[in-house]
Amino acid sequence: MKCEFCDSETSKKKVKKQHWFKGRLYIVENVEAEVCNECGERYFHATTLDRIDKIISGDHSVKEVLSVEVVSA
């Protein structure tokens, strides 16, 4: 596929995705994405995003809990 930003080609890769669900932030590992080979823009298929929501909304194992700072510019 072509990147919408720089018109370069993308490749399928496994990435970490920051994902908001019901007001909470999750980091999901090993998510398939199309990643631009030039600028790094990531694209996720709707079915992948739906699957992440389903995983998070059900019983799931937690690998790690992180503390995140929120700042205002």
Secondary structure, 3 states (H helix, E strand, C coil): CECCCCCCEEEEEEEEEEEEECCEEEEEEEEEEEEECCCCCEECCHHHHHHHHHHHHCCCCCCCCCCCCCCCC
